[in-house]
Amino acid sequence: MLQTRSRTLPGAMPNWGQRVSAWFGRLVPSIEPVEMCAQRFAYQPLRFRWRGLSYRVCHIEQVWERPEQPYRSARRYFSVRCHNQASYTLFHDLQAGTWHMVSAAVKG
C-alpha cells in the first residue's frame, strides 16, 4: 500500500485558498436574493423577506439608479430603514424583476 504525506513547505501558508476567498469576499459584497412581499407605488419596497425573516420598511433614505452595462442590467438601489431600526441596501434588477440585498447594518 502506498502512503502519502501532506507536507507544508517552509514559508507556505496553509489554507491559502480559503484565505484568498475570505479576502476577496470582503472586497466584493455578497448579494443575496430577497423576496419582495409588498411595494408602494409599484416600485418602492414596503415589506420584504430576507433569510427567512420579514421586514417592514419605515423610511426610504436614498434612491439611486445604475444604468445598464454590457455585463449587467440596469438596477435601482434603495437605502431603507426598517421597523427594527436597522439600515439595509436593496436593489431591484429592472430587467429580471428580482430583488437583492447588498448590505445590512444593525444598530447596536
C-alpha positions in Angstrom: 0.0 0.0 0.0 1.3 3.4 -0.9 1.3 6.0 1.8 1.3 9.7 1.1 2.2 12.5 3.5 0.9 16.0 3.4 3.7 18.5 3.9 3.6 22.2 4.2 6.6 23.8 2.7 8.6 26.3 4.8 7.1 29.8 4.3 4.0 28.4 2.7 0.6 29.5 4.2 -1.7 26.6 5.0 -5.2 27.0 3.6 -4.2 29.9 1.3 -7.2 29.2 -0.9 -9.6 29.8 2.0 -7.7 33.0 3.0 -7.8 34.4 -0.6 -11.5 33.6 -0.8 -12.2 35.3 2.5 -10.2 38.4 1.4 -12.0 38.6 -1.9 -15.3 38.2 -0.1 -14.6 41.3 1.9 -13.8 43.3 -1.3 -16.9 42.3 -3.2 -20.1 42.5 -1.2 -22.2 39.3 -1.3 -25.5 39.8 -2.9 -28.3 37.7 -1.6 -31.8 37.3 -3.0 -34.8 39.0 -1.3 -38.4 38.2 -1.6 -40.4 41.4 -2.1 -43.7 40.9 -0.3 -45.3 44.4 -0.8 -44.4 47.5 -2.7 -45.5 51.2 -2.7 -46.4 52.8 -6.0 -45.4 49.6 -7.8 -41.6 50.2 -7.4 -40.7 51.2 -3.8 -40.1 48.4 -1.2 -42.6 48.2 1.6 -42.2 44.8 3.1 -39.6 42.1 2.2 -38.4 38.7 3.4 -34.7 38.0 3.8 -33.0 34.9 5.4 -36.5 33.7 6.5 -37.4 36.9 8.4 -39.9 39.5 7.4 -39.0 43.2 7.5 -41.3 46.3 7.2 -39.7 49.4 5.6 -40.4 52.5 7.7 -38.3 55.0 5.8 -36.6 55.2 2.4 -33.4 57.2 3.0 -32.0 57.2 -0.5 -32.8 56.0 -4.1 -30.4 55.9 -7.0 -30.0 54.0 -10.3 -27.2 52.4 -12.1 -27.6 52.3 -15.9 -27.4 49.1 -17.9 -23.8 47.9 -18.6 -22.6 45.3 -21.1 -22.2 42.8 -18.3 -25.4 43.5 -16.2 -28.8 45.0 -16.5 -30.0 48.3 -15.0 -30.5 48.5 -11.3 -32.5 50.7 -8.9 -31.0 50.9 -5.4 -32.8 51.7 -2.2 -31.2 52.5 1.2 -34.0 51.8 3.7 -34.6 51.8 7.5 -36.8 49.1 8.8 -39.0 48.7 11.9 -36.0 47.2 13.8 -34.0 50.4 13.3 -31.5 48.6 11.1 -30.4 50.0 7.7 -30.5 47.9 4.5 -29.4 48.5 1.0 -31.5 46.7 -1.6 -31.5 46.7 -5.4 -34.1 45.9 -8.0 -32.8 44.3 -11.2 -35.0 46.1 -13.6 -34.7 43.6 -16.4 -35.2 40.4 -14.4 -37.6 41.9 -11.9 -35.7 40.4 -9.0 -34.7 42.0 -5.7 -31.4 41.5 -3.8 -29.7 42.5 -0.5 -26.4 44.3 -0.8 -25.7 45.3 2.8 -27.3 45.3 6.2 -26.2 47.5 9.2 -27.9 46.8 12.5 -27.7 49.5 15.2 -26.3 48.1 18.4 
